[in-house]
Amino acid sequence: MELLEQIKANAQKYSKRIVLPEGTEERTLKAAEVILSEGIAQLILLGKPEGILKQAEKLGLKNIEKATLIDPDSHAKKEVYADLLVELRKSKGMTKEQALKLVVDPLYLATLMIKNGDADGEVAGAINATGDVLRPAFQIVKTEPGISVVSGAFMLLTNKPEFGENGLLVVADCAVHPNPTAEELAEIAVVTARTARNIAKIEPRVAMLSFSTKGSAKNELVDKVVKATELAQKMAPNVMIDGELQADAALVPSVGNLKAPGSPVAGKANVLIFPSLEVGNISYKLVQRIAGIEAVGPVLQGMAAPINDLSRGCSVNDIINMVAITANQAAGLTK
């Protein structure tokens, strides 16, 4: 919880513009009330302004008028965004007529606002499926330069200070890419290290996980992690990255010293990179449910601008936290 409070405090300093496409949704409005009252971010709410204000009044919310309210059907830059969409998607045959229909879709409008520099990030998904949130993001905002794959990181708050960074671990990919190549796995490692710096404010020590430590097993799955480690080290020479490491060698000093003596990461890793989505998703859910570890995320990484997807079962606090995280990501990308 201390980490989340620090993330909010950092967001207050940055004052980033975060667009919420689901502007009339009840949980989103309740979260917006807190975000605006605490100054966590500047908010842009998409939806009929009269509908948003009426819903806010019904819920007893006092700060919603501090947000920028934009009607997707009649916003001032409708033509500008339609022309931008035609330009971005002309190779796919996008016409002006098609673009004018898409720019009234709040999820498309939000990403076009980001692309045009009118917003710094987006949080959505309380009432929209992940695919619907990410489709315009991939089409319009796309991935950041030098990165070809989007991935999902979680921050695990273990309450066990002997692990990671005083009990904090940043882990990926747990949410997006099923079976990354060695090249993609290297990219995931580099952007997850950046997430650790920008959001958790820790100096990353990245462990590339496998069922082998430094050649203790021979298999093509191990070979992928070995190659990914080498590529990641070249991509980010100023980041401590090592592998392949088993989980215990990555986290436990005595095991790390025994299995990988001299490693700058073994025994003290605070960032864990799983070899596949299958491993990552199973692992974080196991520790979350069995050990009661809090998992904050997923934080989508690798996009040219931060766009984060919520669970449709999200709470008001989930939305507040994700807006704060998105603001921190936006500040990190600006740097």
C-alpha positions in Angstrom: 0.0 0.0 0.0 2.9 2.3 0.7 4.0 1.8 -3.0 0.6 2.8 -4.3 0.6 5.9 -2.2 4.0 6.8 -3.6 2.8 6.2 -7.1 -0.1 8.6 -6.5 2.2 11.2 -4.9 4.5 11.0 -8.0 1.5 11.4 -10.3 0.4 14.6 -8.5 3.8 16.1 -9.4 3.4 15.2 -13.1 -0.2 16.5 -13.6 -0.6 14.4 -16.8 -3.7 14.4 -19.0 -5.4 11.0 -18.8 -8.5 10.3 -20.9 -11.2 8.0 -19.6 -13.4 6.9 -22.6 -16.1 5.4 -20.3 -17.1 8.8 -18.9 -20.6 8.0 -17.8 -19.8 4.6 -16.1 -20.5 4.8 -12.3 -17.2 3.4 -11.0 -15.2 5.5 -13.4 -17.0 8.7 -12.2 -16.5 7.8 -8.5 -12.8 7.2 -9.3 -12.6 10.5 -11.2 -14.0 12.3 -8.2 -11.1 11.1 -6.0 -8.5 11.7 -8.8 -9.7 15.2 -9.3 -10.1 16.1 -5.6 -6.5 14.8 -4.9 -4.9 16.2 -8.0 -3.6 12.8 -9.2 -4.1 13.7 -12.8 -5.9 16.0 -15.2 -8.9 14.1 -16.5 -10.7 14.1 -19.9 -14.1 12.3 -19.7 -15.7 11.2 -22.9 -19.5 11.1 -23.1 -22.5 13.4 -23.3 -21.5 16.3 -20.9 -25.1 16.6 -19.7 -25.3 12.9 -19.0 -22.0 12.9 -17.1 -23.0 15.9 -14.9 -26.4 14.4 -14.2 -24.9 11.1 -13.2 -22.4 12.9 -11.0 -25.1 14.9 -9.3 -27.1 11.7 -8.7 -24.0 10.1 -7.1 -23.3 13.2 -5.0 -20.0 14.0 -6.7 -18.7 17.5 -6.3 -15.5 17.6 -8.4 -16.4 16.2 -11.9 -16.7 19.7 -13.4 -13.0 20.0 -12.9 -12.6 17.5 -15.7 -12.6 18.3 -19.4 -15.9 16.8 -20.7 -16.0 15.9 -24.4 -19.0 14.7 -26.4 -17.7 12.2 -28.9 -20.6 13.0 -31.3 -19.8 16.7 -31.6 -16.3 17.4 -30.4 -14.4 20.4 -31.9 -11.6 18.4 -33.5 -13.8 15.7 -35.2 -12.5 16.6 -38.7 -8.9 16.9 -37.5 -9.0 13.5 -35.9 -10.8 11.9 -38.9 -8.0 13.3 -41.2 -5.4 11.9 -38.9 -7.0 8.5 -38.9 -7.2 8.4 -42.7 -3.5 9.3 -42.8 -2.5 6.6 -40.3 -4.7 3.9 -41.9 -4.6 4.8 -45.6 -2.5 1.7 -46.3 -5.4 -0.3 -45.0 -7.9 1.5 -47.3 -9.3 3.8 -44.6 -11.7 6.4 -46.2 -12.8 9.8 -44.7 -16.3 8.4 -44.5 -15.2 5.4 -42.4 -13.0 7.6 -40.3 -15.8 10.0 -39.4 -17.8 7.0 -38.1 -14.9 5.8 -36.0 -14.0 9.1 -34.4 -17.3 9.1 -32.5 -16.3 5.8 -30.9 -14.9 6.8 -27.5 -12.1 4.2 -27.6 -11.0 5.4 -31.0 -11.4 9.1 -30.0 -9.2 8.5 -26.9 -6.3 7.1 -28.9 -6.6 9.8 -31.5 -6.4 12.4 -28.8 -3.2 10.8 -27.5 -1.7 10.5 -31.0 -2.5 14.2 -31.7 -0.9 15.3 -28.5 -4.1 16.3 -26.7 -3.8 13.7 -24.0 -0.9 11.8 -22.4 -2.5 8.4 -21.6 -5.7 6.4 -21.4 -7.4 4.0 -19.0 -10.4 2.0 -20.1 -12.0 -1.5 -19.8 -14.5 -1.1 -17.0 -17.3 -1.8 -19.5 -15.3 -2.7 -22.7 -13.5 -6.0 -23.6 -9.7 -6.0 -23.7 -9.7 -6.5 -27.5 -11.9 -3.5 -28.0 -9.6 -1.3 -25.8 -6.4 -2.5 -27.5 -7.5 -2.6 -31.1 -7.4 1.2 -31.7 -4.3 1.4 -29.5 -2.4 -1.0 -31.8 -3.8 0.7 -34.9 -3.2 4.3 -33.9 -0.7 4.7 -31.1 1.3 1.6 -31.9 4.5 0.4 -30.1 7.4 2.6 -29.1 10.4 2.9 -31.4 12.6 -0.2 -31.2 9.9 -2.3 -29.6 7.7 -4.7 -31.5 5.7 -6.4 -28.8 3.3 -5.2 -26.1 3.4 -7.0 -22.7 1.8 -6.9 -19.3 3.6 -6.4 -16.0 2.4 -6.9 -12.5 3.9 -5.4 -9.3 3.8 -8.1 -6.6 3.7 -6.8 -3.1 4.9 -9.7 -1.0 5.2 -8.2 2.5 8.5 -10.3 2.7 11.4 -7.8 2.6 14.0 -10.5 2.0 12.6 -10.8 -1.6 13.1 -8.4 -4.4 13.2 -4.7 -3.4 12.0 -4.7 0.2 9.3 -7.2 -0.7 8.4 -5.7 -4.2 8.8 -7.7 -7.4 8.0 -6.5 -10.9 7.1 -9.5 -13.1 6.2 -9.9 -16.9 4.8 -11.0 -19.2 1.6 -12.1 -17.4 -1.1 -10.7 -19.6 -0.5 -10.3 -23.4 2.0 -12.2 -25.5 1.6 -16.1 -25.4 4.9 -17.4 -26.7 7.5 -14.7 -27.3 10.6 -15.3 -29.5 14.0 -14.7 -28.0 14.0 -11.2 -29.6 10.6 -10.4 -28.2 11.6 -11.8 -24.8 14.6 -9.4 -24.8 12.3 -6.5 -25.5 9.9 -7.5 -22.7 12.9 -7.6 -20.3 14.0 -4.1 -21.3 10.6 -2.4 -21.1 9.8 -4.2 -17.8 13.1 -2.8 -16.4 11.8 0.6 -17.5 8.5 0.0 -15.8 10.3 -0.8 -12.6 12.1 2.5 -12.8 9.3 4.7 -13.9 6.5 3.3 -11.7 8.1 1.4 -8.8 11.1 3.8 -8.7 13.6 1.0 -8.1 16.9 0.3 -9.8 16.0 -2.9 -11.8 17.9 -6.2 -11.3 16.4 -8.3 -14.1 16.4 -12.2 -13.9 15.6 -14.1 -17.1 13.8 -17.1 -15.7 14.0 -20.7 -16.8 14.1 -24.2 -15.4 17.9 -24.1 -15.8 20.6 -22.0 -14.2 23.7 -21.2 -16.2 23.6 -24.3 -18.3 22.4 -26.8 -15.7 19.9 -28.2 -18.2 20.0 -28.4 -22.0 16.9 -27.8 -24.0 15.7 -25.5 -26.8 13.5 -23.7 -24.3 16.6 -22.9 -22.2 18.4 -21.8 -25.4 15.7 -19.2 -26.1 16.2 -17.6 -22.6 20.0 -17.7 -23.0 19.7 -15.9 -26.4 17.1 -13.4 -25.0 19.4 -12.6 -22.1 22.3 -11.8 -24.5 20.0 -9.6 -26.7 18.6 -7.8 -23.7 22.0 -7.0 -22.3 23.0 -5.5 -25.7 19.8 -3.5 -25.9 20.2 -2.1 -22.4 23.9 -2.2 -21.4 23.3 0.0 -18.4 20.7 -2.3 -16.8 21.6 -5.3 -14.7 20.2 -8.3 -16.6 21.3 -11.9 -16.1 20.1 -15.4 -17.0 19.2 -18.0 -17.5 18.2 -18.4 -13.8 15.9 -20.6 -11.9 13.4 -18.8 -9.6 15.2 -19.8 -6.4 18.6 -18.8 -7.9 17.1 -15.4 -8.8 15.5 -14.7 -5.4 17.5 -16.5 -2.6 21.0 -15.2 -1.9 22.4 -18.5 -0.7 21.1 -20.3 -3.8 22.1 -17.6 -6.1 25.7 -17.6 -4.8 25.8 -21.4 -5.2 24.3 -21.7 -8.6 25.5 -18.4 -10.2 28.5 -17.1 -8.3 29.5 -13.6 -9.4 26.2 -12.8 -11.0 25.0 -9.2 -10.4 21.4 -10.4 -10.3 21.3 -13.9 -8.8 19.9 -13.9 -5.3 18.8 -10.3 -5.4 16.5 -10.0 -8.5 13.7 -7.5 -8.2 12.4 -7.9 -11.8 11.4 -11.4 -13.1 10.9 -12.2 -16.7 9.0 -15.3 -17.5 9.8 -17.3 -20.6 6.1 -17.4 -21.8 2.7 -16.1 -20.9 1.6 -19.5 -19.8 4.3 -19.5 -17.1 3.8 -15.9 -16.1 0.0 -16.0 -15.8 0.0 -19.2 -13.8 2.7 -18.1 -11.5 1.3 -14.7 -10.5 -2.2 -16.2 -10.0 -0.8 -19.0 -7.8 1.1 -16.6 -5.5 -1.8 -14.2 -5.4 -4.3 -16.8 -4.3 -2.2 -19.2 -2.2 0.2 -16.7 -0.6 -2.1 -13.8 -0.5 0.3 -11.5 -2.3 -1.2 -8.4 -3.8 -0.8 -8.1 -7.6 -1.1 -4.6 -9.0 -1.7 -4.6 -12.8 -1.5 -5.5 -15.5 0.4 -2.5 -16.6 0.7 -2.6 -20.4 4.1 -1.8 -21.6 5.8 -1.3 -25.0 3.2 1.2 -26.3 4.3 4.5 -27.7 2.0 6.1 -25.1 0.5 4.5 -22.0 -2.9 2.8 -22.6 -4.0 0.6 -19.8 -6.8 -2.0 -19.7 -9.0 -2.6 -16.7 -10.9 -5.7 -15.7 -14.6 -5.4 -16.2 -14.8 -6.4 -12.5 -12.6 -3.6 -11.4 -13.2 -1.6 -8.3 -13.1 2.2 -7.9 -9.7 1.9 -6.3 -8.4 -0.2 -9.2 -9.3 2.7 -11.5 -7.7 5.3 -9.3 -4.5 3.2 -9.0 -4.4 2.6 -12.8 -4.8 6.3 -13.6 -1.9 7.1 -11.2 0.2 4.3 -12.8 -0.6 5.6 -16.3 0.5 9.1 -15.3 3.8 7.7 -14.0 4.3 5.8 -17.3 3.6 9.0 -19.3 6.1 10.9 -17.3 8.7 8.2 -17.8 8.2 8.1 -21.6 8.5 11.9 -21.7 11.9 11.6 -20.0 
